[in-house]
Amino acid sequence: MSLAAAVPAAPLERSAEDIADREASSRMRSLEDTDRWLLATRHAELRPGVALAHFDCALGFRIDAVASPYLVAILRRTLHDAETAAELSKSRRMRARPVADDPARPSCQTVTEAQRATASHPSGSAAVGMAYALILSDLVPDRPAPIEQTGRQIAASRMICGMHYPTDVRDGALLGEQVARAILSMPSFTTDASAAREEIAAARAAGRTSPACAAERAALAIPVP
């Protein structure tokens, strides 16, 4: 069975799960224009060279993407595999996004009309965020809890942005976990991981930290309704 086929289909419209999703999504609107909304805006960018910065605070040090080509290559492969699996799964049953169900709803990113009309389930961004987190947890094994929590927060940001319903994010995150496990089991990963760990060790030794961590802690202290 493919990874995409293992993901549950989107909830049927007007099912109990769909109704609960819509109610939860409506509650997320209370976070618009808060610090948590601003963090969700940052999390919307998932290109590897930029997304590494989302994990600065969890890691406790900053990784320079330019100086870490092996790590970026691993994350680029992760991005491709997670997005591909999510798109294959989305083709099974169309579910509209919150910003499509409510065209007046703002998003924390620029969204074209064509993007509003794309399928919501499962969340590809949640899959990518969780896959990144599990790959980084393997490469930095002394920091698994904060790294994986960052992956979950990237996933949660998609609900806050009005781009996905809770079930979309839940199933997307589960898909991301499967994608990460598949990548970690590949023989090619072992060779690339060795070089990536050297890059990470150099970044840790440099001791650069992110000035954004205080703002991130304040944003994450805001309860998600």
PLY file of the C-alpha trace (Angstrom):
ply
format ascii 1.0
element vertex 225
property float x
property float y
property float z
element edge 224
property int vertex1
property int vertex2
end_header
0.00 0.00 0.00
1.34 3.45 -0.90
1.78 6.10 1.76
-0.99 8.19 0.19
-3.43 5.27 0.17
-2.84 4.70 3.88
-4.27 8.14 4.75
-7.98 8.16 5.67
-10.25 9.85 3.16
-11.54 13.31 3.99
-14.64 13.44 6.19
-17.91 13.42 4.32
-19.64 16.79 4.15
-22.10 17.30 7.02
-20.79 14.25 8.87
-20.22 14.61 12.62
-16.47 14.92 12.03
-16.97 17.56 9.34
-19.25 19.61 11.59
-16.77 19.40 14.47
-13.98 20.50 12.11
-15.95 23.53 10.97
-16.75 24.57 14.53
-13.11 24.24 15.56
-11.99 26.19 12.50
-14.36 29.03 13.36
-12.82 29.24 16.83
-9.39 29.66 15.25
-10.47 33.04 13.95
-9.98 34.47 17.44
-6.22 34.20 16.78
-6.24 36.45 13.73
-3.73 39.31 14.05
-2.29 37.93 17.31
1.33 36.92 17.87
0.33 33.32 17.15
-1.06 34.46 13.80
2.28 36.10 13.01
4.09 32.87 13.85
1.70 30.98 11.58
2.60 33.42 8.84
6.27 32.51 9.26
5.43 28.82 9.29
3.73 29.13 5.89
7.18 29.22 4.26
8.45 25.64 4.01
11.26 25.80 1.49
14.17 24.01 3.20
16.62 26.91 3.17
14.08 29.09 4.97
12.19 26.49 7.00
15.34 25.51 8.91
14.90 28.76 10.84
11.59 27.47 12.25
13.65 24.99 14.29
16.24 27.44 15.65
14.66 27.68 19.08
13.97 23.96 19.36
17.56 23.16 18.43
19.06 25.82 20.66
21.33 27.04 17.86
21.03 28.33 14.33
21.91 26.33 11.25
23.18 28.29 8.26
21.45 26.78 5.25
24.17 27.97 2.87
26.82 26.18 4.94
24.69 23.01 5.20
24.15 21.71 1.64
23.76 18.06 2.68
21.12 18.89 5.27
19.25 21.11 2.84
19.38 18.34 0.22
17.82 15.90 2.70
15.06 18.36 3.54
14.49 19.10 -0.13
13.91 15.39 -0.74
11.63 15.32 2.30
9.62 18.28 0.96
9.19 16.59 -2.42
8.16 13.24 -0.99
5.72 14.69 1.56
4.07 17.02 -0.95
3.82 14.26 -3.56
2.20 11.86 -1.11
-0.24 14.54 0.05
-1.25 15.44 -3.50
-1.88 11.79 -4.36
-4.05 11.44 -1.28
-5.98 14.63 -2.06
-7.11 13.15 -5.36
-9.24 10.56 -3.54
-11.94 12.96 -2.30
-12.18 16.71 -2.76
-12.60 18.77 0.39
-12.69 22.55 0.19
-10.40 24.67 2.35
-11.78 26.94 5.09
-10.78 29.97 3.01
-12.80 28.55 0.12
-15.84 27.71 2.23
-15.71 31.32 3.49
-14.24 33.47 0.70
-14.15 36.49 3.03
-11.93 34.69 5.52
-8.40 36.10 5.62
-5.33 33.89 5.44
-1.93 34.61 6.93
-0.40 34.28 3.48
-1.17 35.55 0.01
-3.67 33.14 -1.53
-4.86 33.33 -5.12
-8.37 32.30 -6.10
-6.88 29.20 -7.72
-5.11 28.28 -4.49
-8.29 28.79 -2.47
-9.95 26.24 -4.72
-7.37 23.49 -4.16
-8.09 20.48 -1.94
-7.69 20.77 1.82
-7.30 17.14 2.92
-4.75 16.03 3.91
-2.62 19.05 4.71
0.58 18.89 2.68
2.15 21.57 4.85
1.40 19.58 8.00
2.99 16.55 6.34
6.10 18.54 5.46
6.40 20.13 8.91
6.16 16.79 10.72
8.48 15.04 8.26
11.07 17.79 8.73
10.77 17.44 12.50
11.30 13.68 12.52
14.25 13.89 10.13
15.87 16.58 12.29
15.14 14.55 15.43
17.13 11.71 13.94
20.01 14.02 13.06
19.94 15.84 16.42
18.93 12.99 18.77
19.44 14.94 22.00
16.59 17.36 21.18
13.67 15.19 19.97
10.87 16.61 22.14
11.26 20.33 21.23
12.00 19.52 17.60
8.90 17.35 17.22
6.82 19.94 19.07
7.92 22.49 16.48
6.69 20.14 13.75
3.31 19.92 15.48
3.15 23.71 15.78
3.90 24.13 12.07
0.97 21.77 11.43
-1.30 23.68 13.83
-0.41 26.92 12.06
-2.27 25.71 8.98
-5.53 25.68 10.96
-4.80 29.14 12.34
-4.17 30.39 8.81
-7.57 29.13 7.68
-5.93 26.89 5.10
-6.97 23.56 6.63
-9.46 21.97 9.00
-8.25 20.03 12.07
-8.78 16.62 10.45
-6.76 17.75 7.43
-3.89 18.70 9.73
-4.14 15.53 11.82
-4.02 13.26 8.78
-1.36 15.37 7.10
0.88 15.12 10.17
0.40 11.35 10.26
1.34 11.19 6.59
4.45 13.24 7.31
5.49 10.76 9.98
5.19 7.92 7.45
7.17 9.84 4.85
9.95 10.50 7.36
10.15 6.84 8.37
10.41 5.85 4.71
13.25 8.32 4.12
15.08 7.27 7.28
15.02 3.65 6.07
16.64 4.45 2.71
20.29 3.33 2.31
21.09 6.66 0.63
20.00 8.51 3.77
22.83 6.99 5.82
25.54 8.52 3.63
23.91 11.94 3.39
23.07 11.94 7.11
26.70 11.47 8.06
27.67 14.61 6.17
24.61 16.49 7.48
25.56 15.64 11.08
28.98 17.20 10.50
27.27 20.37 9.26
25.01 20.38 12.30
27.97 19.84 14.65
29.71 22.85 13.09
26.57 24.96 13.54
26.27 23.90 17.17
29.94 24.72 17.80
29.46 28.18 16.29
26.89 28.85 19.02
24.72 31.25 17.05
21.22 31.63 18.50
18.06 33.23 17.18
16.85 36.59 18.50
13.30 35.51 17.59
13.01 32.89 20.34
11.46 35.22 22.93
8.77 36.24 20.45
8.18 32.59 19.55
7.72 31.64 23.21
5.21 34.47 23.64
3.29 33.36 20.55
3.17 29.73 21.66
1.93 30.75 25.09
-1.34 31.88 23.46
-3.85 29.01 23.81
-5.16 27.51 20.58
-8.98 27.39 20.97
0 1
1 2
2 3
3 4
4 5
5 6
6 7
7 8
8 9
9 10
10 11
11 12
12 13
13 14
14 15
15 16
16 17
17 18
18 19
19 20
20 21
21 22
22 23
23 24
24 25
25 26
26 27
27 28
28 29
29 30
30 31
31 32
32 33
33 34
34 35
35 36
36 37
37 38
38 39
39 40
40 41
41 42
42 43
43 44
44 45
45 46
46 47
47 48
48 49
49 50
50 51
51 52
52 53
53 54
54 55
55 56
56 57
57 58
58 59
59 60
60 61
61 62
62 63
63 64
64 65
65 66
66 67
67 68
68 69
69 70
70 71
71 72
72 73
73 74
74 75
75 76
76 77
77 78
78 79
79 80
80 81
81 82
82 83
83 84
84 85
85 86
86 87
87 88
88 89
89 90
90 91
91 92
92 93
93 94
94 95
95 96
96 97
97 98
98 99
99 100
100 101
101 102
102 103
103 104
104 105
105 106
106 107
107 108
108 109
109 110
110 111
111 112
112 113
113 114
114 115
115 116
116 117
117 118
118 119
119 120
120 121
121 122
122 123
123 124
124 125
125 126
126 127
127 128
128 129
129 130
130 131
131 132
132 133
133 134
134 135
135 136
136 137
137 138
138 139
139 140
140 141
141 142
142 143
143 144
144 145
145 146
146 147
147 148
148 149
149 150
150 151
151 152
152 153
153 154
154 155
155 156
156 157
157 158
158 159
159 160
160 161
161 162
162 163
163 164
164 165
165 166
166 167
167 168
168 169
169 170
170 171
171 172
172 173
173 174
174 175
175 176
176 177
177 178
178 179
179 180
180 181
181 182
182 183
183 184
184 185
185 186
186 187
187 188
188 189
189 190
190 191
191 192
192 193
193 194
194 195
195 196
196 197
197 198
198 199
199 200
200 201
201 202
202 203
203 204
204 205
205 206
206 207
207 208
208 209
209 210
210 211
211 212
212 213
213 214
214 215
215 216
216 217
217 218
218 219
219 220
220 221
221 222
222 223
223 224
